[in-house]
Amino acid sequence: MTPEHLFVLCLAVAVVAFLYSCVGHAGASGYISVMTLAGVAVAVIRPTALTLNIFVACIGAVQFWRAGHFSWKLFWPFALLSVPCAFLGGYLSLPTHLLKLLLGLTLVYSALRFFVQSKEQEAIHSPSRSVALAVGAGLGFLSGLTGTGGGIFLTPLMIFMRWGKTKSVAAVSVVFILVNSISGLLGTLIKSGHVPSLAWMLIPAAALGGTLGSHLGSRRFSPVIIKRILAAVLIVAAYKLIFQ
């Protein structure tokens, strides 16, 4: 990769990290998209995306926690089974074309709902423990399998089910992404044995975008703005799943 191509890739990663971190995500699906367009080898993409996810999610977790939006009570049932399932998903390499198509269409539907339904939901209720455990396990496995942190699916689900207010959901999602990205990367590294050198070159760009985005998302942007940004993020993720 020439220095010019690397610079463009770094810029794209920074923009992705900014947009995703505004809504409590870390950007894995976006990183996968831009690396695919840049012609990065397939074997390098998943561990690189997970590595960037870890750094950006760390930043976002700190920002949303310091802003007072994180709820341990809401978080832990989703995370408990998601971590081992993410490890398993990261270890496996399965054909996922039909799964990606279905998930992509789901994200498109979610994005359209966010554009139509912009007001903050007031009637909030916590999910049952069994439901949260089951959802966390499924999304954890999916996150490891696809090289994402799972938040791209957890966030719209939690908002639509009214399991938390927008910023609380974002805070829970970013920590969910963090623990599952770590677990998924460990599962991936059992096969590859090392973090790709490209990941270390892209970390500064991702960290810069993630710091700015998570700060604005946790302290400045209103829930309506966050939902609009999330809708745009979901469209990008859906495009990646369906067409790449």
N, C-alpha and C positions, 0 to 999 in steps of 0.2 A: 504494500500500500504506500503510495507516494505521500509526502508531507501535505500536499494540497488536499488529497482525498481524506487523510486523517483529520485535517482541520475541519472540513465540512462535516465529517462524521461526528466529531466532538461537538460542533455547534448544534447538530440535530439532536444529539443525546441530551445536551443542556436544555433545549426547548422541550423535549419530551419529559424530562425530569421536572421541569417547572410546572407544566400543565398537569401532570399526574399528581404531583405532591400537593397541589392546591386542594385536592379532594381526598387526601389521605391515602394515595396510592404511590407506588414506587416506580412504575413505568415499564415493567418487563415486556408487556406486549408491544409497546412503542419501540423499545430497544430492539426487540426481535425484528420488527418491521424495517427500521432504518438499517440495521445490519444486513438484513436480507437484500434490500435494495442496493447496498454498497458492495454486495458480492462476497461477504464474509463466509468462510467455510461453515457448513452446517454443524459440524462437530464442535465448532468454537462458539456458536451463537448461544446455545442454552446455558452453559456454565458462565459465559460472560454476562448474559442478561440477569442471571441469579445473583452474581457478584455485585453488579451495579444496584440491583434491588436491595441488597443488604445494606449498602452504604446509604442510599437515599431513604430507606425505611428507618434506619437508625436516626437520621436527622429529623424526619417527620415525627417519629415517636416522641422524641425529646420536645419538639415544638408544640405538639398537641397536648402532651402531658403537662408542660409548663403553663399552657393556657387554660388548664383545668377541665379539659374535655374527656379525658380517659376514664373509663369505668372498668375496674378489675372484675366486678361482679358480672358484667355483660360479656367481658372478653374470655374468661377462662373456659367456659363450657365449649365454646367454638374451637379453642386452641388445643384442648387436651388430647383429642384423638387426631387432630389435623397434623401434628408434628410427625408421628410415626408413619402416617399415611403419605405425607409429602416425601419422606425418605424413600418409601417404597416406590412412589411414582417417579422420583428422580432416578432410581436405579433401573427401572424398566424402560424399554424402548418399544412402544406399540404403535401400529398403524392407527391414526386418529382422524382420518379425513372426514368421515361421517360425523364423528363427535364434534369436530371443529365447525362443521357447517351448522349443526343444530345449536351449538353454543353461540356462534356468530349471529344467527337469526334471533336468538334470545336477547343478545346485547342490543341489537337494533331496536327490538320492541321496548327494551328498558329505556333506551335513549329517547325514543319518541314519547314515552310516558313522562320523562323528566321535562321535556319541552312543553308538554301540555299542562302538567301538574307542577307548578312552580312554588306554591305556597307550602310553608312548613307545616307538617302534620302535628297536631297538638295531642291527640289521643295515643299515648305511647304505652305499650305493654311488653314486658320481657317474654321471650320464648320459653317454653318448657325446657328443662334440662335435657331430656331425651332428644328433643328436636334439635337443640343447639349442638349436641354431641354428634348426631347423625349428619347434620349439615357441615360441621367442621371436618369430619372424617372424609366426606365426599369431596369437599373443596380442597382439602389438604392433598389428597391423592391427585386431583386434577392439576393442582398447582405444580407439583413435582413432575408430573407427566408432560406438561406443556411448557415448563420453564418459566412460569409466572408465579406470583405470590398468592394467588387466589382472591385477592381483594377486589379485582375487577368484577367478580361474581358475587362476593359477599356484600359489598356496599349496596348495590341496587336491591338485593334481596331483603336486607335489613330495613331499608327505607320503605319499600313497598309493603312489608309485613308490619311496619310501625314498631319495630323493636328498639328504636332509639331515635333521638333527634339527629339532624344532619351532621353536626360537628362531632357529636359523641360517636356516631357511626364511623365517621372518618378516622377518629382517634383509635377506635377498636380495630378498624380495618388495617391501618398502617402497622400496628403491632402484630396483628395476625399475619400480615405479609412478611414481616421481619422474621418471625420464628419459622414460618414455612419455607421461606427462601433459604435460610440457613440449613434446614433439614434437607430440602431438595438438592441444594448444592453438595452437601455431604454424600447423598446418594449418588449424584452424578460423578463426583470425584473418585468414587470407588472404581469406576471404569476408566476415567480419563487420567487420574493420578495427579493433576495439577490445574491451577487456575490459568487460563490462557493469558499470554502477555498483553493481548489487546485490552483485556479488562482493566489492567493497571493503568494503561494510557487513557482510558475513558473515564476513570473514577473522578478526577478533578472536575471535569465538565458536568458529570451527573451530580456531584456534590454541590456545585455552584447553583445549578438550576433547582435542585431539591431544597436547598436552604432558603432561597428566595420564595419559592412556591409554597412550602409548608408554613413559612412565616405569615404570608398573606392569607393563606387558607385558614389558619388557626386563629388569627387575630384581626384581620382586616375585612375579608370578604364576607358578605352576608350569605345565609343559607341558600337564597335564591341564585346568587351568582355561582356558588359552589355547585348547585344542581345543573346549571347551564354548562359549566365547564365539564362536569362529570358526563353530561350527555354527549359532548363533543369527544371526550376521551373514549366513551363506549363505542361511538361510531368508528373511530380509528381502530380500536381493538377488534371490532366486528369485521372490518375490512381485512385486517391481517388474518383473522381466523378463516374467513371464507375464501379469499382469493390468493393467499400465499401458502 
